[in-house]
Amino acid sequence: MADILVLNHVCKAFGKRPIVKDVSFTVREGEVFGFLGPNGAGKTTTIKMILGLLSIDSGSIQVAGHDVDTDFEAAMSHISGIVENPDMYPYLSGYDNLMLQARASGTDAARVEEAIRMVGMQLRIRDKFRTYSLGMKQRLGIAQALLHNPKIMILDEPTNGLDPAGIKEMRDLLRTLAHDRGMSVLVSSHILQEMQLMCDTVGIIGNGELLQVSSMEELTRSAGAGVYRYTLRPMEQALPLLQARYGDRIAEQGDGCVDLRVTEEEIPALNRLLMENGVTIYGLSAAAQSLEQSFMELTGGGNIIG
């Protein structure tokens, strides 16, 4: 797959305060890339530099092979972005709003119709914008962003304010655009569980530094390495033993199970400890962590809206 967005050693400071520190990552053709970071981590600043809304102090950003600094117009012709809720004329229909944008950008009506089909708005496109649900407004915003046929779309909090059904619709739409249409999507969201379902690759930024870039599969699998899930009875007898010996390595507990961070070499001694103290082991398996658990480990927690 081609590299559509490439950041090389990007830095940004406001005054003497560094905000983005030597950030490098790549978004490939046809993937959904999740960009996560705590509040103040530098995520939004990075997105603004990608979209040309902030200057780059050092390093480079390329969009479809065009440098954002030296070949700005060509770079921006391959990118589109939506920050939170799209803003359109409420008294016009969805179709008329799109046609206004199309005329301004020199896009023909055929492309408008194609964008409408891509986001599944055919049945309501002639209704007034003000009558749309938030999810439908988001879909229309994406249709607008698709008009110039970008290679990559940047979405900042696209599921913000949506109900669970709307979130699923947005997830399905973005994955369809990426996997079936070959468009790259960079998306930020504070709903980590949803990002785990939506994204192919995740980049986690903290304190201005890129902490990790991994495929979702690699991230959850590697984060779960050394985490083992025990099903034990009686749990009230098992927990004091585990807390005394492995208290700082209990990852999670509940429903008769406990997750422990131990090495393979430690498992035989742990099993003996439990059995010698009258605890029965009903189950033992490697436990893959969620994106939320991985995020907390890498960043130390905190509010991830940034």
Disulfide bonds with the S-S distance in Angstrom:
none
